[in-house]
Amino acid sequence: MVFFSKSYVLLLLFAVYGVIVSMDFGGEINHQVYRFLLLVLEAYLLSFLFLSAYLNIFKKDLQYIYKIVFISIAFQSVLVVLSFLNGSIFSIMNTLAPLGQNNFDENSFRIYRGLSNSSGSGYSTTLSIGGLLALYFFSITNNKKYIICLLPIFLATAINGRTGVLLILMFIAIYSYMFSENGKFIKNFLVGLALIIVSQIAVSYFFSQNAKSNSISEWYGQAFEIFDEDKKGGQDMNSFTEGHLFFPKSTSDLLFGAGFDTDDYANGMGSDSGMIKNVFSFGLPITILFYFIFFRKIKNSDKSGSKHEKLLTIGLLLLMFIGELKEPFLMKTFLSKFLFIVVIGRNKIFKNKMIF
């Protein structure tokens, strides 16, 4: 049924189109098109095959998979925090999982990652899924252990990137709003606010225990600077915009894609945004349709009507759109596989068929 799904056929056609435009422009597939190929050929198929086998062999509930993901991220988060605080633990983690290709030097504080070979914003977004699942399970069980687990997850997320921190704070705010029945909104809001304050104090304290605390404070401070102050190491707004791509200048490139590799900064121009990368690789119409397909699939996969499933749905949509505004997070295989598992698994449960 995978290969006869209209959505999947469309994604395959988008991938083929991106390859053609990319090859025509530079003679080789650009980074974003390669990520897109991984999304439709690896992330989706592996998720489909894994979930099919899992549900048919073990007869487990979909929440069981969510719990495996949550425990894995919570465990990783504890390792991140411990390696951040203790050099010996970091050395062990670094030996077991050497840092892969990245743009961080060996003295950067953003190399603390537990048993993972990646770091930075992409990893922080991955860890933020643990925060979403902690709130999801707390909404079902009211077990405080899930809230306690939020602290190491938040800390590990903050150590690796600011995007995941923003997402977790938004998850907490959404949870407080959604589960505020019988006049308990103020109580839930205050509890959420207290969690945010405690987490921020904990982040500040943990950062102060690290030898790179000054660089951490400076890096975090840049998240709240405006363009007419020092930005990106002293760049003003003009310098910043001149070195980054936003939209293709010609109408044909905007509509049909330029094939331009926005990961190649050799000419001093590029973009971090996943959405902008897609516009340059596929054109604006295909980019809009691509995100619309995912929006509908995530939204329509929830047929339970329960608040905790709605919390997960809203969280996944935020992960997709906010993440993609910053970097191509949807093309990161872990995030996309988790998203596919949720959508495919819900289709299996609520519609008795497994399609995307």
C-alpha positions as CSV (number, residue, x, y, z in Angstrom):
1,M,0.0,0.0,0.0
2,V,3.0,2.3,0.4
3,F,3.6,2.6,-3.3
4,F,0.0,3.3,-4.1
5,S,-0.4,6.1,-1.6
6,K,-1.1,9.3,-3.5
7,S,0.9,11.4,-1.0
8,Y,3.9,9.1,-1.3
9,V,3.8,9.1,-5.1
10,L,3.8,12.9,-5.0
11,L,6.8,13.0,-2.7
12,L,8.7,10.6,-5.0
13,L,7.8,12.9,-8.0
14,F,9.0,15.9,-6.0
15,A,12.3,14.1,-5.3
16,V,12.8,13.3,-9.0
17,Y,12.0,16.9,-10.0
18,G,14.5,18.2,-7.4
19,V,17.2,15.9,-8.8
20,I,16.6,17.1,-12.4
21,V,16.7,20.8,-11.4
22,S,19.7,20.2,-9.2
23,M,21.7,18.3,-11.8
24,D,20.8,20.8,-14.5
25,F,22.1,23.7,-12.3
26,G,25.4,22.3,-11.0
27,G,25.9,18.9,-12.4
28,E,25.4,17.2,-9.1
29,I,22.6,16.7,-6.5
30,N,22.6,19.5,-3.9
31,H,22.5,18.9,-0.2
32,Q,18.8,19.6,0.3
33,V,17.7,17.4,-2.6
34,Y,19.9,14.6,-1.1
35,R,18.1,15.1,2.2
36,F,14.8,14.9,0.5
37,L,15.8,11.6,-1.1
38,L,16.7,10.3,2.3
39,L,13.3,11.4,3.6
40,V,11.2,9.6,1.0
41,L,13.5,6.6,0.4
42,E,15.0,5.9,3.8
43,A,13.1,7.6,6.6
44,Y,9.6,6.8,5.4
45,L,10.2,3.2,4.2
46,L,12.2,2.3,7.3
47,S,9.5,3.8,9.5
48,F,6.8,1.9,7.6
49,L,8.6,-1.4,7.6
50,F,9.6,-1.1,11.3
51,L,6.1,-0.2,12.5
52,S,4.4,-2.9,10.3
53,A,6.7,-5.6,11.7
54,Y,6.4,-4.2,15.3
55,L,2.6,-4.0,15.4
56,N,2.1,-7.4,13.7
57,I,4.7,-9.3,15.7
58,F,4.5,-7.8,19.2
59,K,0.9,-6.6,19.2
60,K,1.9,-3.6,21.3
61,D,0.1,-0.2,21.6
62,L,1.5,2.8,19.8
63,Q,2.1,4.4,23.1
64,Y,4.7,1.7,23.9
65,I,6.8,3.1,21.0
66,Y,6.4,6.6,22.3
67,K,7.6,5.4,25.7
68,I,10.7,3.8,24.2
69,V,11.5,7.1,22.4
70,F,10.9,9.1,25.6
71,I,13.1,6.8,27.8
72,S,15.9,7.0,25.1
73,I,15.8,10.8,25.0
74,A,15.6,11.0,28.9
75,F,18.6,8.7,29.1
76,Q,20.5,10.7,26.5
77,S,19.7,13.9,28.3
78,V,21.2,12.6,31.6
79,L,24.3,11.6,29.8
80,V,24.6,15.0,28.2
81,V,24.3,16.8,31.6
82,L,26.8,14.4,33.2
83,S,29.4,14.8,30.4
84,F,28.9,18.5,30.6
85,L,29.7,18.6,34.3
86,N,32.5,16.0,34.4
87,G,35.4,15.8,32.0
88,S,36.1,12.1,32.6
89,I,32.5,11.2,31.7
90,F,32.7,13.4,28.6
91,S,35.9,11.6,27.5
92,I,34.1,8.2,27.8
93,M,31.1,9.5,25.8
94,N,33.4,11.0,23.2
95,T,35.2,7.7,22.8
96,L,32.0,5.7,22.5
97,A,30.4,8.2,20.1
98,P,33.0,10.4,18.4
99,L,31.6,13.7,17.1
100,G,30.8,13.5,13.4
101,Q,31.1,16.1,10.7
102,N,30.1,19.5,12.2
103,N,30.9,23.2,12.3
104,F,32.0,23.2,16.0
105,D,35.6,23.3,17.0
106,E,36.8,20.9,19.7
107,N,36.8,23.7,22.3
108,S,33.1,24.5,21.8
109,F,30.7,23.9,24.6
110,R,28.2,22.5,22.1
111,I,30.1,19.2,21.8
112,Y,28.4,17.7,24.9
113,R,25.9,15.3,23.4
114,G,25.9,12.0,25.3
115,L,25.9,8.9,23.1
116,S,25.3,10.8,19.9
117,N,27.7,11.8,17.1
118,S,25.8,15.0,16.4
119,S,25.3,18.2,18.3
120,G,23.9,21.7,17.9
121,S,20.4,22.9,16.9
122,G,19.3,19.7,15.2
123,Y,20.1,17.7,18.3
124,S,18.4,20.1,20.6
125,T,15.2,19.8,18.4
126,T,15.5,16.0,18.6
127,L,15.8,16.2,22.4
128,S,12.8,18.5,22.6
129,I,10.7,15.6,21.4
130,G,11.4,14.1,24.8
131,G,9.9,17.2,26.5
132,L,6.8,16.9,24.3
133,L,6.4,13.2,25.2
134,A,7.0,13.9,28.9
135,L,4.0,16.3,28.9
136,Y,2.0,13.8,26.8
137,F,2.5,11.0,29.3
138,F,1.9,13.3,32.2
139,S,-1.4,14.3,30.7
140,I,-2.5,10.6,30.5
141,T,-1.1,9.3,33.8
142,N,-0.7,12.4,36.0
143,N,2.5,10.7,37.2
144,K,5.0,13.4,38.4
145,K,8.0,11.4,37.3
146,Y,7.4,12.6,33.8
147,I,7.6,16.2,35.0
148,I,10.8,15.5,36.9
149,C,12.3,14.1,33.7
150,L,11.6,17.4,32.0
151,L,14.5,19.0,33.9
152,P,17.4,16.9,32.5
153,I,15.7,17.0,29.1
154,F,15.5,20.8,29.3
155,L,19.1,21.1,30.5
156,A,20.4,18.8,27.7
157,T,18.4,20.7,25.1
158,A,19.7,24.1,26.4
159,I,23.3,22.8,26.2
160,N,22.9,21.9,22.6
161,G,20.8,24.6,21.1
162,R,18.3,27.4,21.5
163,T,15.6,26.1,19.1
164,G,14.8,23.1,21.2
165,V,14.5,25.3,24.3
166,L,12.0,27.5,22.6
167,L,10.0,24.5,21.5
168,I,9.9,23.0,25.0
169,L,8.7,26.3,26.5
170,M,6.0,26.4,23.9
171,F,5.0,22.8,24.7
172,I,4.7,23.7,28.4
173,A,2.6,26.8,27.6
174,I,0.3,24.8,25.3
175,Y,-0.1,22.0,27.9
176,S,-1.0,24.6,30.5
177,Y,-3.7,26.1,28.2
178,M,-5.2,22.8,27.0
179,F,-5.5,21.1,30.4
180,S,-7.0,24.0,32.3
181,E,-10.5,22.8,33.1
182,N,-12.7,23.9,36.0
183,G,-11.0,27.2,36.5
184,K,-7.5,25.6,36.8
185,F,-5.9,27.7,34.1
186,I,-4.2,30.0,36.6
187,K,-2.9,27.1,38.6
188,N,-1.6,25.2,35.5
189,F,-0.1,28.4,34.1
190,L,1.7,29.2,37.4
191,V,3.0,25.6,37.6
192,G,4.3,25.9,34.0
193,L,5.8,29.3,34.8
194,A,7.5,27.8,37.9
195,L,8.9,25.0,35.8
196,I,10.3,27.5,33.3
197,I,11.8,29.6,36.1
198,V,13.3,26.6,37.8
199,S,14.6,25.3,34.6
200,Q,16.2,28.6,33.6
201,I,17.9,28.9,37.0
202,A,19.1,25.3,36.7
203,V,20.5,26.1,33.2
204,S,22.3,29.2,34.4
205,Y,23.7,27.3,37.4
206,F,24.9,24.3,35.3
207,F,26.4,26.7,32.7
208,S,28.3,28.5,35.5
209,Q,29.9,25.1,36.5
210,N,31.5,24.8,33.0
211,A,34.9,26.3,32.1
212,K,33.3,27.7,28.9
213,S,30.6,29.6,30.9
214,N,31.5,33.0,29.3
215,S,31.1,31.8,25.8
216,I,27.9,30.0,26.7
217,S,26.4,33.3,28.1
218,E,27.5,35.2,25.0
219,W,26.0,32.6,22.7
220,Y,22.7,32.5,24.5
221,G,22.6,36.3,24.6
222,Q,22.8,36.5,20.8
223,A,19.4,34.8,20.6
224,F,17.8,37.9,22.0
225,E,19.9,40.6,20.3
226,I,18.3,42.8,17.6
227,F,20.0,43.7,14.3
228,D,21.0,47.2,15.1
229,E,23.1,45.8,17.9
230,D,26.0,43.4,17.4
231,K,24.6,40.4,15.6
232,K,26.4,37.3,14.5
233,G,29.7,38.3,15.9
234,G,29.4,42.0,15.0
235,Q,27.5,41.9,11.7
236,D,24.9,44.6,11.3
237,M,21.7,44.0,9.5
238,N,23.0,44.8,6.0
239,S,26.1,42.6,6.4
240,F,23.9,39.8,7.6
241,T,21.3,40.0,4.8
242,E,24.0,40.4,2.2
243,G,25.5,37.1,3.2
244,H,22.2,35.1,3.4
245,L,19.7,34.0,0.8
246,F,16.0,34.6,1.3
247,F,14.0,34.1,-1.9
248,P,15.2,33.7,-5.5
249,K,15.3,37.0,-7.3
250,S,14.0,35.8,-10.6
251,T,10.4,34.8,-11.1
252,S,11.3,31.5,-12.9
253,D,13.6,30.5,-10.1
254,L,11.0,31.3,-7.5
255,L,8.3,29.2,-9.3
256,F,10.4,26.3,-10.6
257,G,13.5,26.2,-8.3
258,A,17.0,27.4,-9.0
259,G,18.9,24.2,-8.1
260,F,21.1,26.5,-6.0
261,D,22.9,24.7,-3.2
262,T,22.2,26.9,-0.2
263,D,24.6,24.8,1.9
264,D,27.6,25.9,-0.2
265,Y,28.9,29.1,1.4
266,A,32.0,29.2,-1.0
267,N,30.6,32.4,-2.7
268,G,29.6,33.9,0.7
269,M,25.9,33.3,0.2
270,G,23.7,30.6,1.8
271,S,20.8,29.9,4.0
272,D,20.1,27.9,7.2
273,S,16.3,27.8,6.7
274,G,14.9,24.5,5.6
275,M,12.0,26.3,4.0
276,I,14.3,28.5,1.9
277,K,16.4,25.6,1.0
278,N,13.3,23.9,-0.4
279,V,12.3,27.0,-2.4
280,F,15.7,27.1,-4.1
281,S,15.7,23.4,-4.7
282,F,12.0,22.8,-5.8
283,G,10.4,26.2,-6.3
284,L,7.7,27.8,-4.1
285,P,4.6,25.9,-5.3
286,I,6.1,22.5,-4.6
287,T,7.5,23.7,-1.3
288,I,4.0,24.9,-0.2
289,L,2.4,21.6,-1.4
290,F,5.1,19.6,0.4
291,Y,4.4,21.2,3.8
292,F,0.7,21.2,3.2
293,I,0.8,17.4,2.7
294,F,2.6,16.9,6.0
295,F,0.3,19.4,7.8
296,R,-2.8,17.5,6.6
297,K,-1.3,14.1,7.4
298,I,-0.3,15.0,10.9
299,K,-3.6,16.8,11.6
300,N,-5.9,14.1,10.1
301,S,-4.0,11.2,11.7
302,D,-5.6,12.0,15.1
303,K,-9.0,10.5,15.2
304,S,-9.2,9.8,18.9
305,G,-10.6,13.2,20.0
306,S,-8.6,13.0,23.2
307,K,-6.7,16.0,24.5
308,H,-3.4,14.2,25.0
309,E,-3.4,13.1,21.3
310,K,-4.2,16.7,20.3
311,L,-1.3,17.9,22.4
312,L,1.0,15.6,20.5
313,T,-0.5,16.7,17.2
314,I,0.0,20.4,17.9
315,G,3.6,19.7,19.2
316,L,4.5,17.8,16.0
317,L,3.2,20.7,13.9
318,L,5.2,23.2,15.9
319,L,8.3,21.0,15.6
320,M,7.8,20.9,11.8
321,F,7.1,24.5,11.1
322,I,9.2,26.3,13.7
323,G,12.1,23.9,13.0
324,E,11.9,24.3,9.3
325,L,11.9,28.0,9.6
326,K,15.4,27.7,11.2
327,E,17.0,24.6,9.6
328,P,15.9,21.5,7.6
329,F,14.9,19.6,10.7
330,L,12.2,17.7,8.9
331,M,14.9,16.2,6.8
332,K,16.8,15.0,9.9
333,T,16.1,11.3,9.8
334,F,15.2,10.8,13.5
335,L,12.6,13.6,13.6
336,S,11.1,12.5,10.3
337,K,11.1,8.8,11.3
338,F,9.3,9.7,14.6
339,L,6.8,11.8,12.7
340,F,6.2,9.0,10.2
341,I,5.8,6.4,13.0
342,V,3.2,8.6,14.7
343,V,1.2,9.2,11.5
344,I,1.4,5.7,10.1
345,G,0.7,4.2,13.6
346,R,-2.4,6.4,14.1
347,N,-3.6,5.4,10.6
348,K,-3.3,1.8,11.6
349,I,-5.1,2.3,14.9
350,F,-7.9,4.7,13.9
351,K,-8.4,3.6,10.2
352,N,-7.2,0.0,10.3
353,K,-4.8,0.6,7.5
354,M,-1.2,1.7,7.2
355,I,-0.7,4.4,4.6
356,F,0.8,7.9,4.5
